[in-house]
Amino acid sequence: MKEKQAVLVVDMLNDFVTGALKCDRGLAIVPQTAKLLNAARKSGVPVIFCNDAHLKGIDHELKLWGDHAIAGTEGAKVIPELNLRETDYVVPKRRYSGFFRTDLELLLRELGVTTVIMTGLHTHMCVRHTSADAYQLGYKVVVASDATDSFTKEDYDYGIKYLKEVYGAEITDVDSLIKTF
């Protein structure tokens, strides 16, 4: 079976990059992420945004992290630099994983995807949990090392190491990925 890729963009939202849960390191990955998304779109590789879209006062995750990415607010919107397009897909999520009680798996199956390319925040949390579910569901996991990050270098390194060792994720960079499109 020929490999069919999709790029998953995890939580590259206003609240994570510049807002309530600002991650300065998240700013650093914006240019490479945009480069990857533009190349994917040009090549017909699906781009899927897996976005926190929490329900204020209800979601379990808010008890730990406080209010962030509340559905319908500016904080829950994709950062403008990534130029969300009508041809992209958006999967709202209320937990760390883009798969947990969402229709991401259905979307990937209908698109015929076999390989997910992970980008976004945070390698030790939401990228990790989304990758875990992708692996458990039989997808090949590829991580764009220069289009993912975490609050700290230690968290990033821990997340990357875990993804590689536990899920056999292929760790590569955006320029190498673009050559596979």
N, C-alpha and C positions, 0 to 999 in steps of 0.2 A: 504494500500500500504506500502510495506517495504521501510524503509528509505535507500537511496543510497547517500553516501557522496562523496565529492571531496574536496581536499585541494586547496585553492586559495592562491598563494604566490604573494603579491603585492609589486612591486618595490624593491625587494632585489637585487639591481644592484650596480655595482661598484661606480657609481656617488652618490648614496644615502648613501652608507655605508662608503666609504673612499674617495670619489671624490668631484666633483663640489658642491654638496649639502650634504656634509658629515653630518651624524647624529651619534654622538658618542654613543648614546643610541641604535642605530641599531646594533652595534657590540655585545651588551649584549644579543640580542635575537638569534644570529646565532646558538649557540649550541642546544638550544631547538627546533629551527626551523628545523635544520638538523635531529635531533632525530625524530621529527614528520614526516618529509618527508620520511625518511628511513623506518619507521614503516608503513606508508601508502603504499609505493611502495611494501613492502614485503607482505602486505595484499591485494593488488590489488585495493586499493583506488586511483583513478586518482589524479595526481599532475599537477596543471595548474599554470604556471607562467604568471601573468598579468603585462607586462613590458612596462614602458614608452619607446617609440621609436619615438622621435620627429624629425620633419623635420626642419633643421636649417633655421632660418630666416623667417619661415612661421607660425609655431604653436603659437596660441594665448597664451598658457600657458607660453611660453618663455619670453613674455613681462613682466610677473610678477616675474618669478623665474630665469631668465637668462638662458644661454645655459646649458643644462644638458641632459643626456641620449639621445644624438643625435643618431638616427638610424645608425647602422654600426660601431659605435665607441666602444672602450674598456669600456667607461663609461656606455654604454647601455647593457653591458653583465651581466648576473647573476653572483653574487659573487661565486668564485670557491668553497667555503666551502659548498655550497648547492648542489654541484655535479649534475648539470643539466644532465639528461639522455635522451637517444633517446626515451624512453617510456613515458617521460613527455610531456606535451603540453605547447606551448608558444603562448600567445595571445598578440601581440603588441597593444599598446594604445597610443593615442595622447592627452588624457584628463585625469582627475582624475579617472573617473570610468573605470573599466575593461570592462564594458558593452557598453559604449557609442561609437556607430559606429564601433564596433568590431564584431567578430563572436563568442564571449564567450557564449551567450545564445544558439546559435545553437549547439555548442560543448556540453554544459551541457545537453541539451535536447537529443542529440544523444547518450550520455553516460547514460541517464536515471537518472541523478542526481536530488535529491530532497532537499539535504542539502549541503550548502557550509560552509566549515571551513575556516575562514579568518585568514591569517597570514600576516606579513610584515609591511610596513611603508606607511603611518602615520595614526594612529587611527582617527585623527580629519580631515583628508583630503582624501587621495586615498582609504584607507581601508573603511572610512565612506561612500564615494560616491559609491564605488563598492557594499558595503553592502546595501545601500539605493536601488540601482537598483535591487539587488538580492531579497530583500524584496518585492519591487513593482511587480516583476515578479513571486512571489509566492514561492520562495525558503525559507526554514528554514535557519536562519543565526546563526552560532556558531562562537565565537571568541576565539582564543587561546591566553589567556591573557599574557602568558610568551613567545609568539612568535609574538607579535605585539608591536609597540612602536611609539613614536613621538619625535620631537626635544626636548621637555621638559616634565617633569612629569605632569605639569598642562595640556598641550595639550593632553597627553595620557589619563589622568583621565577624561577630558572633553569628549574625543572621546568615551571612554568605556561607560561612563554614558549615552551619547546620543544614542549609539547603543542599549544599554539595554532598555532604556526608550521609544525610538521612534520606534524601529523595533522589540522589544521583543527578541533581540539577547541573546542567551545563552552564558554566559561568563564562561569559564572553563580553565583548564590548560592542557598542553601537555600530562602529564602522565595520566590524566583522559580520554583524547581523545583517546589515544592509546588503552585503554581498550575497546573502542567501535568498533575497527576494526575487 
